[in-house]
Amino acid sequence: CWRVEDYVVIQECARCSSFQAKSMLECRPTGFVEKVTCATSKRDDYKRCRSAVLEAHVFWRFVGTMMAVASIFAVLVVCRQRVLDRKALEKVRKQIESI
């Protein structure tokens, strides 16, 4: 009913119990559910939701991973630049010696 009607949240987003996870389809995608009451039909229903704490944890894990990847590539760029500088200096040295 919450897909087509206005609803009021009775119970905030909370982790599903092991029984709920096995018996309710709403718990399967995210593992979190909130209890709502539909305004028109006055029916209680469960709606899947996402936990803010879990979303924050996933976000910071993503940020940490991206920082690690960026650091690795920064080190690779510095190493590659040193190799190219060394080759350029060697080329200039050879040109000067040939004069």
Backbone hydrogen bonds in HBPLUS format (Angstrom, degrees):
<---DONOR---> <-ACCEPTOR-->    atom                        ^
c    i                          cat <-CA-CA->   ^        H-A-AA   ^      H-
h    n   atom  resd res      DA  || num        DHA   H-A  angle D-A-AA Bond
n    s   type  num  typ     dist DA aas  dist angle  dist       angle   num
A0004-VAL N   A0001-CYS O   3.26 MM   3  5.77 143.6  2.40 111.3 119.3     1
A0005-GLU N   A0001-CYS O   3.03 MM   4  5.97 140.4  2.19 154.4 166.5     2
A0039-ALA N   A0006-ASP O   2.83 MM  33  5.56 176.7  1.83 150.7 150.3     3
A0008-VAL N   A0037-THR O   2.87 MM  29  5.28 156.7  1.93 144.2 151.0     4
A0037-THR N   A0008-VAL O   2.84 MM  29  5.28 156.7  1.89 149.9 157.5     5
A0010-ILE N   A0035-LYS O   2.75 MM  25  5.44 154.2  1.82 143.8 151.8     6
A0011-GLN N   A0035-LYS O   3.17 MM  24  4.90 162.8  2.20 129.5 133.8     7
A0035-LYS N   A0011-GLN O   3.18 MM  24  4.90 136.8  2.38 124.6 135.9     8
A0014-ALA N   A0033-VAL O   3.07 MM  19  5.68 162.7  2.10 140.3 143.8     9
A0033-VAL N   A0014-ALA O   2.94 MM  19  5.68 159.5  1.99 157.5 159.8    10
A0016-CYS N   A0031-GLY O   2.93 MM  15  5.67 167.0  1.95 146.3 145.6    11
A0021-ALA N   A0017-SER O   2.87 MM   4  6.08 159.6  1.91 154.7 160.5    12
A0022-LYS N   A0018-SER O   3.24 MM   4  6.40 143.3  2.38 136.7 144.6    13
A0022-LYS N   A0019-PHE O   3.19 MM   3  5.31 126.9  2.49  97.1 110.1    14
A0023-SER N   A0019-PHE O   2.95 MM   4  6.13 149.5  2.05 149.5 158.8    15
A0024-MET N   A0020-GLN O   2.81 MM   4  5.35 162.6  1.84 150.5 152.1    16
A0027-CYS N   A0024-MET O   3.35 MM   3  5.71 147.0  2.47 103.9 111.7    17
A0028-ARG N   A0025-LEU O   3.32 MM   3  5.59 144.7  2.46 104.5 113.3    18
A0031-GLY N   A0027-CYS O   2.79 MM   4  4.69 130.6  2.03 133.3 147.6    19
A0049-CYS N   A0032-PHE O   3.37 MM  17  5.57 158.0  2.42 117.7 118.7    20
A0034-GLU N   A0047-LYS O   2.85 MM  13  5.39 157.6  1.90 152.7 160.1    21
A0047-LYS N   A0034-GLU O   2.87 MM  13  5.39 163.4  1.90 158.4 164.1    22
A0036-VAL N   A0045-ASP O   2.81 MM   9  5.40 174.7  1.81 165.6 167.5    23
A0045-ASP N   A0036-VAL O   2.81 MM   9  5.40 160.1  1.85 159.8 163.3    24
A0038-CYS N   A0043-ARG O   2.99 MM   5  5.43 165.1  2.01 150.7 150.5    25
A0042-LYS N   A0038-CYS O   3.01 MM   4  5.13 127.2  2.30 125.8 135.8    26
A0055-GLU N   A0051-SER O   2.93 MM   4  6.14 159.2  1.98 148.2 154.4    27
A0056-ALA N   A0052-ALA O   2.91 MM   4  6.06 154.4  1.98 143.4 150.2    28
A0057-HIS N   A0053-VAL O   2.97 MM   4  6.21 155.5  2.03 146.3 153.1    29
A0058-VAL N   A0054-LEU O   2.95 MM   4  6.22 159.9  1.99 151.0 156.0    30
A0059-PHE N   A0055-GLU O   2.90 MM   4  6.09 156.3  1.95 146.3 153.3    31
A0060-TRP N   A0056-ALA O   2.94 MM   4  6.18 166.3  1.96 154.2 156.6    32
A0061-ARG N   A0057-HIS O   2.99 MM   4  6.16 148.8  2.09 144.5 153.3    33
A0062-PHE N   A0058-VAL O   2.97 MM   4  6.19 154.4  2.04 145.7 152.5    34
A0063-VAL N   A0059-PHE O   2.89 MM   4  6.23 158.9  1.93 151.9 157.9    35
A0064-GLY N   A0060-TRP O   2.93 MM   4  6.03 161.3  1.97 143.0 148.1    36
A0065-THR N   A0061-ARG O   2.95 MM   4  6.15 156.9  2.00 146.0 152.4    37
A0066-MET N   A0062-PHE O   2.91 MM   4  6.16 161.6  1.95 153.1 158.1    38
A0067-MET N   A0063-VAL O   2.91 MM   4  6.14 152.9  1.98 148.4 156.1    39
A0068-ALA N   A0064-GLY O   2.97 MM   4  6.21 155.7  2.03 146.9 153.2    40
A0069-VAL N   A0065-THR O   2.94 MM   4  6.20 163.6  1.97 152.6 157.1    41
A0070-ALA N   A0066-MET O   2.86 MM   4  6.00 160.1  1.90 146.1 152.0    42
A0071-SER N   A0067-MET O   2.90 MM   4  6.07 153.2  1.98 144.3 151.5    43
A0072-ILE N   A0068-ALA O   2.98 MM   4  6.24 160.4  2.02 150.8 155.7    44
A0073-PHE N   A0069-VAL O   3.03 MM   4  6.28 165.3  2.05 153.1 156.5    45
A0074-ALA N   A0070-ALA O   2.90 MM   4  6.04 146.5  2.01 143.3 153.0    46
A0075-VAL N   A0071-SER O   3.01 MM   4  6.28 157.7  2.06 150.7 155.5    47
A0076-LEU N   A0072-ILE O   3.00 MM   4  6.32 156.3  2.06 146.2 153.3    48
A0077-VAL N   A0073-PHE O   2.90 MM   4  6.11 152.8  1.97 145.6 152.5    49
A0078-VAL N   A0074-ALA O   3.02 MM   4  6.27 160.9  2.06 149.1 153.7    50
A0079-CYS N   A0075-VAL O   2.96 MM   4  6.21 164.5  1.99 153.3 157.3    51
A0080-ARG N   A0076-LEU O   2.91 MM   4  6.07 162.8  1.94 148.7 153.9    52
A0081-GLN N   A0077-VAL O   2.86 MM   4  6.03 155.8  1.92 148.7 155.6    53
A0082-ARG N   A0078-VAL O   3.02 MM   4  6.27 152.3  2.09 147.4 154.4    54
A0083-VAL N   A0079-CYS O   3.05 MM   4  6.37 156.7  2.11 149.8 155.8    55
A0084-LEU N   A0080-ARG O   2.98 MM   4  6.24 163.0  2.01 152.0 156.3    56
A0085-ASP N   A0081-GLN O   2.87 MM   4  6.04 156.7  1.92 147.8 154.5    57
A0086-ARG N   A0082-ARG O   2.92 MM   4  6.07 157.9  1.97 146.6 152.6    58
A0087-LYS N   A0083-VAL O   2.98 MM   4  6.26 156.4  2.04 148.4 154.6    59
A0088-ALA N   A0084-LEU O   2.93 MM   4  6.15 157.6  1.98 147.9 154.1    60
A0089-LEU N   A0085-ASP O   2.89 MM   4  6.13 161.1  1.93 151.8 156.7    61
A0090-GLU N   A0086-ARG O   2.95 MM   4  6.14 154.9  2.02 145.4 152.6    62
A0091-LYS N   A0087-LYS O   2.95 MM   4  6.15 152.9  2.02 145.6 153.0    63
A0092-VAL N   A0088-ALA O   2.97 MM   4  6.24 160.3  2.01 151.0 155.8    64
A0093-ARG N   A0089-LEU O   2.85 MM   4  6.03 156.7  1.90 147.2 154.2    65
A0094-LYS N   A0090-GLU O   2.95 MM   4  6.15 159.8  1.99 147.1 152.0    66
A0095-GLN N   A0091-LYS O   3.01 MM   4  6.28 153.7  2.08 145.1 152.5    67
A0096-ILE N   A0092-VAL O   2.94 MM   4  6.18 154.5  2.00 149.8 156.4    68
A0097-GLU N   A0093-ARG O   2.90 MM   4  6.14 157.7  1.95 150.6 156.9    69
A0098-SER N   A0094-LYS O   3.03 MM   4  6.19 141.3  2.18 141.3 151.0    70
A0099-ILE N   A0096-ILE O   3.24 MM   3  5.47 152.4  2.32 103.9 111.8    71
